[in-house]
Amino acid sequence: MKFSLRIWRQPDSDSDGRFVDYEIDDIEPSTSFLEMMDMLNERLTLSGEEPIAFDSDCREGICGTCSMVIDGRAHGPQSGGATCQLYMRSFEDGARITVEPWRSSAFPLHRDLVVSRSALDRVMEAGGYITMHSGPKPDPNATPVDPEVAEEALDAAACIGCGACVAACPNGSAMLYTAAKVSHLGLLPQGQPERYHRVRRMVDQMEKEGFGSCRNYAECEANCPKEISIKFIGRMNRDYLRAILKEPLDRRGPMDSQ
């Protein structure tokens, strides 16, 4: 297979960027998109050109680092998968493919297709954890959890923090990411003591980071590689409202006492 690639090149955050055209051929349909990028970089290196910078790690759809907008869609034309799970058989032979980095003011660009997603880490640090000491390993049946609740918590916990929801949202909102992290802890018994402090801290940090507001476009759900539902955003909004109403009665909580 042969492809015409139009890839964003930018040497650093202070320099202007532009699209550069590349031609690549002899690509097998079973080649993954990242493998194709590796092959292109090998050719660029051998010809004395600067290789294209992009992030990747596990290449199994787990770590979420392979952040690319491909033909205007976060992670490419497939559904329910990250860029590393995209194969060239998804494109027509001879196709022209445009590759860009995540576009968000909260994700400053470092170089080419590499952006900093540290803003998501700071949202997580604000409250996405449980501070209670769990003690020795409990008996599996010591804390009963309804199977449906457990399944819903696992659905939220599937978030890999890739930032596709932010890149896909016209407003650059991180509501789906934050809602998934809030919900998977807030649904389980272990997360109840800090439930309302957690949601308030994480939402407040999300706003400090400069993410846009949610307007229910649902592009985040459509582009999420783990197909996380926007229903978690509604759940987070309800918890946040309760947290605001609850705060005058209880201004200090487990997180505040650390």
HELIX and SHEET records of a PDB file:
HELIX    1   1 PHE A   33  LEU A   46  1                                  14    
HELIX    2   2 THR A   83  GLN A   85  5                                   3    
HELIX    3   3 MET A   88  SER A   90  5                                   3    
HELIX    4   4 SER A  118  GLY A  127  1                                  10    
HELIX    5   5 PRO A  147  ALA A  157  1                                  11    
HELIX    6   6 ALA A  164  ALA A  168  1                                   5    
HELIX    7   7 MET A  175  GLY A  186  1                                  12    
HELIX    8   8 PRO A  189  GLY A  191  5                                   3    
HELIX    9   9 ARG A  195  LYS A  208  1                                  14    
HELIX   10  10 GLU A  219  ASN A  223  1                                   5    
HELIX   11  11 LYS A  231  LYS A  246  1                                  16    
HELIX   12  12 GLU A  247  LEU A  249  5                                   3    
SHEET    1   A 5 ARG A  18  ILE A  24  0                                        
SHEET    2   A 5 PHE A   3  ARG A   9 -1                                        
SHEET    3   A 5 ARG A  96  GLU A 100  1                                        
SHEET    4   A 5 VAL A  69  ILE A  70 -1                                        
SHEET    5   A 5 ARG A  73  ALA A  74 -1                                        
SHEET    1   B 2 LEU A 109  ARG A 111  0                                        
SHEET    2   B 2 VAL A 114  VAL A 115 -1                                        
END                                                                             
